[in-house]
Amino acid sequence: MTGDAAKAALLAQIQDRLAALTPTHLELQDESARHAGHAHNGGGHFRLEIVSPAFAGLSTLARHRLVYTALGELLQGPVHALAIKAMTPEEASL
């Protein structure tokens, strides 16, 4: 699998796993190119903005834990760094 195909496959896998949180909005950006020269050759750096009713009543830490649980072992391998902005639909509409 080529580099671009592997990246596309990983992005699709991340989105598939996050579907378990029934997001109303999901934006996933691969920021690996901005981290060239870092650990893992800069690969595996992502920024996530996710809106889900599953986050209602949860602290930021609990929301991030839900995301981590959904991603599972991807966080032990191909996902090296993940910046998360997790909101409820109500918070996103403000």
N, C-alpha and C positions, 0 to 999 in steps of 0.2 A: 504494500500500500504506500503510495507516495505521501510526502509530508502534508500536502493540502488535503488529500483524501483522509488521512489519519486525523487531522484537525477537525474536518467536517464530521467524521464519525464520532469523535469525542464530544463535540458540541451537541450532536444529536442524542448521544447517550446521556449527557447531563440533563438536557431538556426532557427526555423521556422519564428519567428518574424523578425530576422535580414535578412532573405531572401528577404525582401522588399527592401533592399539596393543593391540587385544584386551583392553580393560579389564574387570576383574571388578567394578569399582565406578567410577562416574563421577558426580560431583556438580558441577554448574556453576551458579553464581549470578551474576546480573546485579546489580552493585553501582553502576550508573551513577547512580541517584537519590541516592546518598550523596555524589556528586562534582559536584553541580550548581554551576555557576559556574566549573568548571575548564576546561581545554582541551577542545575538542570539545563544549563545553556539558555536560561531565560524562559524555557518552555513551561507550560502548565499554569500560567498566570491568567486569572479570569476576574471579571467584575460582573456581579449579578445584581439586578434590580428585580425583585419579585413582589407581587401583590397577591395576597391570599386571605380569604376569610379564616383560614386555619390559624392565623397569627393573632386573632382577637383575644384580648385579655392576657397576652403573653409578654414577658419582658424581652428586651433585645437579645439577651443571652439565650433564652428559651426558643426564640424564633430561629436563631443561628443553629441551635442544636437540632431543630427539626430539619433544616436544610442539610446539615452534616449527616444526619441519619438517612435522609433520602439518597444522598450521594454515596454513602457506604464506603466500600473499598476504593472507589475512585480517588478519595482523598489520600490514600496511602500510595498512590502511584502517579497516574497521569495528571492529576490536579495538584499542583505544588502550592499555589497560593490562590485564595478566593476572597475578594472584597464583597461584602454582602450588604445590601440595603433591602430590608424586609418590612413591608407595610401591610396594613389591612386595607380593604377597599375604601373605607372611610378616611383613613389617613392620606391615601393617595389622592383623594378628591379635594383635599384642602389647598 
